[in-house]
């Protein structure tokens, strides 16, 4: 396995796009892609995790961190880091460890002391009766459980502990508790927003999906985070059983093939173009109706490339960072954003801002519309069931 790994051939326009919007010098490292999933069993998520009084401590964590860069001719994945850790009963760890050894053999890895090597990749497995991070946190783990972790990284990747500890920060934060939905008022359009100007905006994956960026569940598929029932759109269960977890078999057994999936999301973000929805927001900002930066956890840089200032709130070392809610703003418009950043909306309510939601409350999957209701829409909020482009282009025409 050779790194750097070529992601995309570049022409003049794409080189300029990289240099202008993705290279160093911005509010965040836009050339880095990072994702974390920690799956645990709790009574609150029993439907997804299989929690019962007898099966209540399984855990699986996946963390990836990739650094991209460019040459004159190609966009490249230049540094690679993937962390995988399962905590399950000891007999299952025995079987899991045995399978990992087979994956090394299938993939042509060569042992080098405690590590394994394959070209420019290094793999570091470790087995713990109780993981050192659980000991450090005084976290309770059943006596018959063990942890098995694997780090797979490029030889040139040496991350500081404040990054490698990100999944443990997330674990310590506890599970996400669903909000109790109120009874928002359904409206045909966003014309009522004219009575609450200027407004601020928070955007989620709706604007990205319209630009051709895959939805979040594509990452869930790549990293084997959940198992979906194709016959029941929107339903899923956590992948917690090592026997059902194929991620290590794929990346250790055939890394060249899996790397094509690993870079899929960043490549899609890089080639995507700003949509009419984002252009409409820029025009509303130019007219003074929209104030402040676009609050977003999308890492595709599309709002910045549309000419808007971004406030990026996707953080792993804090629950929700501070956001600039301006004193003159009378409302917050939330576009296609669901559970993860509800704290932004809560802060807006505390400031007395009116909440508007633009969201179809569902998505198409395998030819069927799967309901995906907003948790944070409350009584007194206004909700328009339109997609981002339809709703925002219409709003731009309503507010000259």
ABEGO torsion letter per residue (X at the ends): XBOBBBABBBBAAAAAAAAAAABBGBABBAABBBBBBBBBBBAAAAAAAGBBAABAABBBBBBBBBBBBBBAABBBBABBBBBBBBBBBAAAAAAAAAAAAAAAAAAGBBBBEABBBBEABBBBBBBBABBAAAAAAGBBBBAABBBBBBBBBBAABBBBAAAAAAAAAAAAAEBBBBBBBBBBBBBABAAAAAABOBBBBBBBAAAAAAAGBBBAAAAAAAAGABBBBAABBGBBBBBABAAABAAAAAAAABAAAAAAAAAAAAAAAAABBBBAAAAAAAAAAAAGABBEBBBBABAAGAAAAAGBBBBBABBAABABBBBBBBAABABBBBBGBBAAAAAAAAAAAAAGBBBBBBBAGEBBBGGBBBBBBBAABBBGBBBBBBBAAAAAAAAAAABX
